[in-house]
Amino acid sequence: MRGRHVFFDSLIAHGADAIFGNPGTTENPVLDTLAAYPGVRYVVALHEGVAVCAAGHYAMASGKTAIANLHVAPGLGNAIGMMYGALKACVPVIVTAGQQDTRMRLRDPILRHDLVAMAAPVVKWAVEAQSADEIAPIMNRAFRIANEGPPGPVFVGLPNNVMSAETRIGATSAGPLYCRNPPQSAAIDRLATLLLGARNPVIFAGDAIAAEGANTSFTQLVETLGATVYTELLRSRQVIAARHPSLRGRIPISAGELHSLLSDHDVALLIGGPFVEEIWFDPVNPIPATTAVAQIDNVAGRLAYNYPVDIGVLGALPQVLQALETAVSARAPAAFRTAAAARNSAHAATKAAALAKLDAAIERAQSRIPMSPNVALATLADALPDDVIVVNEAITAASDLEHAFAPAGQTDFYMGRGGGIGQGIAGALGVALAHPRRLVVAVSGDGSAMYSIQALWTAAHHGLNIVFVILANREYRVLKHNLDTHRLRFGENPEQPYPHMDLTSPTLQFVDLARGMGVAAGSATTPEEIRTQAAAASRGGPYLLELVISGKETA
């Protein structure tokens, strides 16, 4: 058998069923073998970054290891930013790239470079096969490393001649590996004791809760404790229903704001995430001396990584959270139950008031032109079918998006991580492939969309059921907000104009761009036009809907 057969046999042995790629000459062995493996679907992208991002979101949405196939050094370079996003989102992706014939290595052939060195900073492991005999063990190890905690991308270089060479070493699989120990009873008892003594507990909820399917156990624990909940600043998944009474939003972006928030809470429980990711520096400890900190994670390296904790517990999150909830329920005295019920009632009242305030703001803004983001998104959510999946890259309109669509389950919401833009349009491809029977609504700003606009062609080519929603405010609005903050923090003149942050002269024509790539499209400037366009968008297949909304200065 040849190396290329071993590569595909390895994919089958590990349950991989899709390759996201942009073909090139050195990828001929992969493309030429596809016909012999009908169980592996090839998803064509017009840019390597789109391929990797779609693969990462496919891994998130399907629970499978995704494969991305890139074209030598330039192609790998094109994908580095999205590989960083996959690393930060902790999703298992095996990124491969063709390499020139190793017999020409010392002659520096065209397109050749040190692929392992290029990929290493943004993956968990990087390697290049030197012989066909190495392909099976490399792929076996690649799948294991990509999936062990924390999951993430790995890189495998596949030289052209190696893939075409003969070998007797066939594909293998490590088999099911059960690596998570059950939670230690002593740790659960100690953690329960800390929480039962809390006057006002708060929980910071990380993506790993949804990644491990622990949403139900987590929600039960939240309600038993009567705790306030915040999600990660940049989150990729839905860990608790958007309208759950206990949910207050995202963790603040600076140490000072975090310190202020935690000052109202005597116990903070951090679960399943890399806490705390900051944007702005503050010379203060974000953890007040009066706040005890506990941490639960499925990755040992995240425990007490940034800040000391009073107790840290490692284990599979569904089991740990269920065991903790059981222990708290069994040991809770009447006074604690009464206090928790009172906190839950207060949460419900606070949430109801917050939702009413948001609804009132939408009502007040109904007649504004250009439309405000909250009106546009609320109208769209009302006009589209129920049970849509949201892929979010709205950035400055993220809170409006979540209020409008109110995702509840762990398969209702996906978002890129790492801060690199362009992940929404591209990531929607992978989500749609993982959930072919549901409508995917990918919401992106106009600036973000232009980083991966080629994804529209892939959606049309594969007939994916996606509504691409472009919030066209003709600017990089988040950069303007960040510049305001920068000027305030560093004492700069706040009255200066915003340099190079407007997307005008010329204005981007998204309807034309979409139609040029085979995607039906329309634009809306009023709520009435949104309703008309939503009806067309709901008929199946890809559709782009441009919503012309207010910018920072026109709001």
Summary of the structure (lengths in Angstrom):
residues: 555
radius of gyration: 24.6
end to end distance: 63.8
largest distance: 77.9
contacts: 2007
relative contact order: 0.10
helix: 45%
strand: 18%
